[in-house]
């Protein structure tokens, strides 16, 4: 237990709620502020991408004793289901037998996390808009309007977990020597829906993450407990095959009939959902430092927002909390040392998962339907089963281990160089499961 402090967490999302539970367990008084109404009392917004919980996220939940509560509201997905243009269906296992990521509805999970935090004694203050923070004094300035009257709330410490467009970070950006960048993709997304069958069952295989890869655009679908799937259409805002082109009902219906014919029977409200739900943007945000003295710290998307194509935004944020908690146990009340070690440990790994996430769009939208890529995955799986001590595929390093993201990225790059050499071997399609290929990989590993 640390010496008790009065701590404010700005942002009642997934990371903020979990951080609050950790801080409460460590003996602190914890108040969570959020500018929005209590999510438990409102309908979700129609701009969600379902979450994919993997080992890093589960570790953070297990360490605080709430993993079993969360597993009850998730569905394991052990494979990708690739829906090809010719309407054929291919399955690609994510990892070894028994390894799976879990589909979770963002809204359902967020409500559960707030309930669990309140049960632990965390206090939540919704519809409280934080407009500014006095960094050196850890004072929140809260009011109805940005240019109206503010009320000051004094704390010993403030954590900014208020997302990619964080007000806490916005205040830190006005300090000298603060580095900040944001990069928007020219690709956005729109939420669609596959409803359950009349008996409540799923229309598609519920233990798969479904992908319709089409090059510079794609559709994905993740299962929900109620038998439905949350679908997300990713595509460019402008140009060929873009949101700008799909500006009337006929164009939309024709587009789906051409590129996603297998969805005709399972997305009955395509037109209604498409024109009702908003287009949303995808941004990568990086900054440094993440802390100010021993008073203020950023966590989760507030300091490292990433695009969703590896499914690791939440997992990376939860891993922030795991590392922060370990440092709290190690350094006790020395918050300056805790914060310095936290940001120096996490920054290289946040940058690595940002890069991995950006790259994974190309894998999901293009490569999953590419015969060469599929052969590479077969060879990697075959070799890793024969030599598990010598080869773990990149996806497994990122998703089913706790290896730092930066190490996984570096090793993955080396492995990809080796696979390019192997795929260039003569008649590789016929000989890939043979000793010469095995020996060649072993030799290349020795060279590296």
NUTOR-851771 format. One record per residue (C-alpha): x, y, z; residue in one letter. Coordinates in steps of 0.1 Angstrom, whole numbers, padded with zeros to 4 digits, always signed. Layout:
BEGIN
XYZA...
//
This chain:
BEGIN
+0000+0000+0000X+0012+0035-0008X+0005+0066+0013X-0031+0075+0004X-0035+0104-0020X-0065+0121-0035X-0064+0113-0072X-0085+0125-0101X-0089+0104-0133X-0101+0123-0163X-0121+0100-0186X-0144+0072-0176X-0136+0050-0206X-0121+0015-0204X-0086+0026-0194X-0098+0053-0170X-0122+0028-0152X-0095+0001-0149X-0069+0026-0137X-0093+0038-0111X-0098+0002-0098X-0060-0002-0095X-0055+0032-0077X-0083+0024-0053X-0068-0010-0045X-0035+0008-0038X-0052+0028-0011X-0060+0060-0028X-0092+0082-0029X-0102+0081-0065X-0126+0104-0084X-0133+0099-0121X-0146+0128-0142X-0162+0125-0176X-0177+0151-0199X-0204+0128-0212X-0235+0114-0195X-0233+0080-0177X-0229+0055-0205X-0251+0031-0185X-0281+0053-0191X-0277+0060-0228X-0278+0042-0261X-0244+0037-0278X-0236+0061-0306X-0234+0039-0337X-0197+0046-0342X-0181+0016-0324X-0156-0010-0335X-0159-0041-0313X-0129-0048-0291X-0106-0078-0293X-0092-0086-0259X-0059-0105-0260X-0033-0117-0234X-0020-0082-0225X-0055-0070-0216X-0064-0102-0198X-0032-0099-0176X-0043-0065-0164X-0078-0078-0155X-0064-0109-0139X-0040-0090-0117X-0068-0070-0102X-0092-0099-0099X-0119-0090-0125X-0110-0112-0155X-0138-0138-0148X-0164-0110-0147X-0153-0098-0181X-0150-0132-0197X-0187-0137-0192X-0195-0108-0216X-0170-0119-0243X-0169-0144-0271X-0137-0162-0280X-0125-0159-0316X-0098-0184-0325X-0096-0176-0363X-0102-0153-0391X-0130-0161-0416X-0120-0147-0450X-0149-0141-0473X-0135-0140-0508X-0149-0122-0539X-0160-0156-0554X-0180-0162-0522X-0156-0190-0510X-0147-0190-0473X-0113-0196-0459X-0104-0199-0422X-0070-0188-0408X-0062-0198-0372X-0049-0171-0350X-0025-0192-0329X-0020-0226-0314X-0049-0248-0302X-0068-0231-0274X-0055-0196-0282X-0082-0170-0290X-0089-0133-0288X-0122-0122-0273X-0148-0101-0290X-0163-0075-0266X-0189-0048-0272X-0173-0015-0263X-0205-0003-0247X-0212-0035-0227X-0176-0036-0215X-0175+0001-0205X-0207-0002-0185X-0194-0033-0167X-0161-0017-0159X-0178+0014-0143X-0200-0009-0123X-0170-0029-0110X-0151+0004-0102X-0180+0017-0082X-0182-0016-0063X-0146-0010-0052X-0154+0025-0039X-0144+0047-0069X-0166+0078-0073X-0177+0089-0108X-0188+0124-0118X-0205+0124-0152X-0213+0155-0173X-0183+0173-0157X-0163+0190-0184X-0127+0195-0177X-0115+0225-0197X-0081+0230-0182X-0056+0216-0156X-0031+0235-0135X-0003+0210-0140X+0020+0220-0111X-0009+0221-0085X-0030+0192-0100X-0061+0214-0101X-0090+0206-0125X-0110+0235-0139X-0145+0223-0146X-0175+0241-0160X-0204+0240-0183X-0188+0262-0210X-0152+0267-0221X-0156+0304-0218X-0180+0304-0188X-0174+0301-0151X-0152+0273-0139X-0150+0256-0105X-0116+0245-0092X-0110+0210-0079X-0077+0204-0061X-0060+0170-0061X-0027+0155-0052X-0024+0139-0086X-0043+0138-0120X-0043+0111-0146X-0055+0120-0181X-0072+0090-0197X-0095+0111-0218X-0087+0097-0252X-0071+0108-0284X-0083+0144-0281X-0074+0147-0244X-0079+0180-0226X-0053+0171-0201X-0028+0165-0229X-0039+0197-0246X-0028+0216-0215X+0005+0197-0214X+0011+0206-0251X+0014+0243-0241X+0045+0235-0222X+0079+0239-0237X+0098+0208-0249X+0066+0188-0254X+0065+0168-0287X+0032+0160-0304X+0020+0147-0337X-0012+0134-0351X-0017+0116-0385X-0052+0110-0399X-0057+0081-0423X-0074+0089-0456X-0095+0058-0446X-0125+0061-0423X-0151+0037-0410X-0189+0033-0407X-0207+0009-0384X-0232-0016-0398X-0251-0045-0381X-0258-0082-0387X-0288-0090-0365X-0294-0123-0347X-0315-0151-0362X-0351-0153-0349X-0340-0179-0323X-0311-0156-0311X-0284-0176-0328X-0256-0161-0349X-0260-0159-0387X-0223-0165-0392X-0197-0186-0373X-0196-0168-0339X-0160-0179-0330X-0144-0161-0360X-0135-0125-0368X-0150-0122-0403X-0132-0102-0430X-0142-0093-0465X-0108-0081-0479X-0110-0060-0510X-0077-0041-0513X-0080-0005-0502X-0113-0012-0485X-0128-0040-0464X-0157-0051-0442X-0152-0068-0408X-0177-0084-0384X-0172-0093-0347X-0198-0113-0327X-0219-0101-0298X-0235-0121-0270X-0271-0113-0283X-0265-0132-0315X-0257-0101-0336X-0225-0090-0352X-0210-0055-0351X-0198-0048-0387X-0174-0021-0397X-0168-0009-0432X-0134+0006-0437X-0128+0026-0469X-0113+0059-0483X-0132+0091-0478X-0126+0102-0514X-0118+0086-0548X-0126+0053-0563X-0146+0029-0540X-0150+0055-0514X-0176+0069-0490X-0179+0099-0513X-0192+0077-0541X-0218+0059-0520X-0241+0089-0519X-0274+0073-0527X-0293+0041-0520X-0288+0025-0555X-0251+0031-0555X-0248+0016-0521X-0269-0015-0529X-0250-0021-0562X-0217-0017-0545X-0225-0043-0518X-0239-0066-0545X-0207-0064-0564X-0181-0065-0536X-0199-0082-0507X-0225-0104-0523X-0225-0129-0493X-0238-0102-0470X-0271-0097-0488X-0290-0121-0466X-0274-0111-0433X-0274-0073-0434X-0311-0065-0439X-0309-0029-0427X-0279-0020-0449X-0294+0012-0463X-0309+0024-0431X-0277+0018-0410X-0253+0032-0437X-0271+0065-0440X-0280+0068-0403X-0246+0061-0387X-0218+0087-0389X-0185+0083-0408X-0157+0082-0383X-0120+0090-0385X-0089+0071-0377X-0059+0088-0362X-0025+0079-0349X-0014+0103-0321X+0021+0104-0305X+0035+0126-0278X+0062+0129-0252X+0067+0134-0223X+0036+0117-0208X+0041+0131-0173X+0045+0165-0156X+0067+0163-0124X+0050+0140-0099X+0015+0155-0104X+0001+0147-0138X+0003+0117-0161X-0013+0106-0194X-0023+0070-0201X-0039+0050-0229X-0052+0069-0260X-0044+0102-0244X-0007+0096-0251X-0007+0070-0278X-0038+0067-0299X-0035+0041-0327X-0055+0028-0356X-0076-0003-0348X-0062-0029-0373X-0043-0050-0347X-0071-0047-0322X-0046-0034-0296X-0057+0001-0286X-0074-0012-0254X-0048-0039-0248X-0020-0014-0250X-0038+0009-0227X-0044-0019-0202X-0007-0028-0204X+0001+0008-0195X-0017+0001-0162X+0001-0032-0157X+0035-0015-0160X+0024+0015-0139X+0012-0008-0111X+0044-0028-0111X+0064+0004-0107X+0041+0016-0079X+0049-0016-0061X+0086-0012-0067X+0090+0025-0059X+0063+0031-0033X+0057+0068-0027X+0084+0080-0051X+0060+0091-0078X+0086+0111-0097X+0106+0079-0102X+0074+0060-0110X+0064+0084-0137X+0098+0087-0153X+0102+0049-0155X+0066+0045-0167X+0069+0069-0197X+0104+0057-0207X+0093+0020-0206X+0061+0025-0225X+0069+0051-0251X+0090+0028-0274X+0064+0001-0271X+0035+0025-0279X+0054+0036-0310X+0059+0000-0320X+0022-0010-0317X+0013+0021-0337X+0035+0009-0365X+0022-0026-0363X-0014-0014-0363X-0008+0007-0394X+0008-0022-0413X-0020-0046-0403X-0045-0027-0424X-0026-0039-0455X-0025-0075-0442X-0063-0076-0434X-0075-0057-0465X-0052-0072-0491X-0029-0100-0480X-0054-0123-0463X-0067-0131-0498X-0032-0133-0514X-0020-0169-0522X+0016-0159-0515X+0007-0146-0481X-0014-0176-0472X+0016-0199-0482X+0039-0178-0460X+0015-0183-0430X+0014-0221-0437X+0052-0223-0438X+0056-0202-0406X+0030-0224-0388X+0047-0256-0400X+0082-0244-0390X+0071-0230-0356X+0054-0263-0347X+0087-0281-0355X+0109-0255-0338X+0088-0236-0312X+0120-0225-0295X+0132-0208-0328X+0101-0193-0343X+0071-0176-0329X+0049-0159-0356X+0046-0121-0352X+0009-0122-0346X+0014-0146-0317X+0042-0124-0302X+0019-0094-0303X-0013-0111-0293X-0006-0142-0272X+0025-0131-0253X+0037-0103-0231X+0069-0096-0251X+0074-0059-0254X+0059-0046-0286X+0092-0031-0297X+0109-0064-0295X+0081-0082-0313X+0083-0056-0342X+0121-0060-0345X+0119-0098-0345X+0089-0098-0369X+0109-0077-0394X+0138-0101-0393X+0114-0131-0397X+0098-0114-0427X+0132-0110-0444X+0138-0147-0439X+0104-0156-0454X+0110-0134-0484X+0141-0156-0491X+0121-0188-0486X+0092-0178-0508X+0118-0170-0536X+0130-0207-0536X+0122-0226-0568X+0089-0246-0567X+0083-0235-0531X+0046-0242-0535X+0054-0279-0540X+0084-0283-0515X+0074-0260-0486X+0069-0289-0462X+0103-0306-0468X+0137-0308-0451X+0155-0285-0476X+0131-0257-0467X+0135-0264-0430X+0173-0264-0432X+0173-0232-0452X+0152-0214-0425X+0175-0228-0398X+0206-0215-0417X+0190-0181-0422X+0182-0179-0385X+0218-0186-0377X+0229-0158-0401X+0206-0133-0384X
//
